[in-house]
Amino acid sequence: MILITGANGQLGHDFQMIFKEKKINFIATDSKELDITNIERVREFIKNKNINLIINCAAYNNVDKAEEEKEICYKLNAYAPRDLALIAKEIGADYITYSTDFVFDGRKGLPYVEEDAVSPLSIYSEAKAEGEKLVLATYDKSFVIRTSWVFGIANNNFNKQVINWSKSKDILGIVDDQVSVPTYSYDLALYSLKLIETKKYGLYHLSNNGVASKYDQAKYVLNSIGWKGTLNIAKSSDFVLPAKRAEYSKLDSSKLEAVIGEKIPSWESGIDRFLNEMRKKGEL
Ligand SMILES: NC(=O)c1ccc[n+]([C@@H]2O[C@H](COP(=O)([O-])OP(=O)(O)OC[C@H]3O[C@@H](n4cnc5c(N)ncnc54)[C@H](OP(=O)(O)O)[C@@H]3O)[C@@H](O)[C@H]2O)c1
């Protein structure tokens, strides 16, 4: 049996969708039913459920708020992922959890590979980097997946923000000095599952293919929905935000692609499918 934590988030929702499509049984839990920061509760919950895979989709994702909520951010992004690894080890289950491109400072100026040294610029990124380290040191049947700029149907994200802004504004300014890869949560779930099947545990990068600035991403979304307004280039220095962000944090996913023997689709394809999903749900 598969256990999903944080199952109502973007990634958790799409894991559920794929399992339903493939008629695979799973237990989906949200923060109310299973708070991952309460290790004893998790231990009790999984008893007699024959769990052979734990998928941790729960996280603290408010990068700016984390600057003032360090404790809860570390609990969710570092210590709870480690505790889940410990529990997976106790029951002999495979374990997968997620980290971020933000563990890098962007100075490399080239796509980041798994061997590159981390250099977090914010509390959120520090906590994620700590979580990676703790999980990999705790349990050798763990997958730690770094991903970037996730968007999906289930929660709020940059694509949805852009669509909302387009409804009330004729002019938008979006930064072109933050560069990475937008990643469709459906692809993140699907290619994670392909990786899990290989049993080749460890640290991996998993983003859609290609590279984009926030400006490129917004432009693609706005063109796709037929917005008639004016899109201007802005700079990060135009907006004062509490957390520092890297200028360039594109992840190179070729290690994962080599292991599963498949190419991951482009971010543009991900956005096309995401917009179709929104249309089908009447949200666009
Ligand atoms: N979003 C991005 O751009 C991005 C970028 C890089 C990496 N990632 C990583 O990718 C993974 C998936 O992200 P996502 O975008 O799918 O996240 P998401 O949509 O924000 O979902 C996170 C989920 O975690 C749940 N959660 C919060 N506190 C919890 C707790 N104490 N116990 C159990 N569940 C709890 C939330 O549930 P409630 O609403 O019930 O609290 C929420 O449904 C995360 O590890 C994230 O850090 C995301």
The ligand as a Gaussian input file, in Angstrom:
#p B3LYP/6-31G(d) Opt

LIG

0 1
 N        5.681000      24.852000      -5.463000
 C        6.895000      25.042000      -5.975000
 O        7.108000      25.955000      -6.783000
 C        8.029000      24.145000      -5.584000
 C        9.330000      24.432000      -6.043000
 C       10.383000      23.565000      -5.678000
 C       10.127000      22.486000      -4.858000
 N        8.853000      22.250000      -4.417000
 C        8.644000      21.096000      -3.539000
 O        7.820000      20.138000      -4.215000
 C        6.998000      19.455000      -3.248000
 C        5.537000      19.540000      -3.669000
 O        5.167000      20.922000      -3.690000
 P        3.700000      21.414000      -4.022000
 O        3.837000      22.604000      -4.894000
 O        2.848000      20.267000      -4.449000
 O        3.242000      21.900000      -2.570000
 P        1.841000      22.513000      -2.096000
 O        0.877000      22.569000      -3.230000
 O        2.145000      23.759000      -1.343000
 O        1.347000      21.404000      -1.074000
 C        1.959000      21.209000       0.141000
 C        0.991000      20.451000       1.016000
 O        1.614000      20.245000       2.267000
 C        0.584000      20.151000       3.212000
 N        1.055000      20.349000       4.571000
 C        1.468000      21.499000       5.163000
 N        1.801000      21.260000       6.444000
 C        1.587000      19.938000       6.666000
 C        1.751000      19.093000       7.795000
 N        2.211000      19.554000       8.967000
 N        1.445000      17.770000       7.662000
 C        0.972000      17.279000       6.481000
 N        0.788000      18.045000       5.392000
 C        1.104000      19.354000       5.475000
 C       -0.378000      21.221000       2.795000
 O       -1.632000      20.809000       3.271000
 P       -2.646000      21.787000       4.017000
 O       -3.079000      22.751000       2.966000
 O       -3.664000      20.839000       4.501000
 O       -1.860000      22.476000       5.116000
 C       -0.318000      21.192000       1.279000
 O       -1.400000      20.480000       0.734000
 C        7.301000      20.120000      -1.901000
 O        8.301000      19.418000      -1.223000
 C        7.844000      21.474000      -2.306000
 O        8.656000      22.076000      -1.323000
 C        7.806000      23.036000      -4.776000

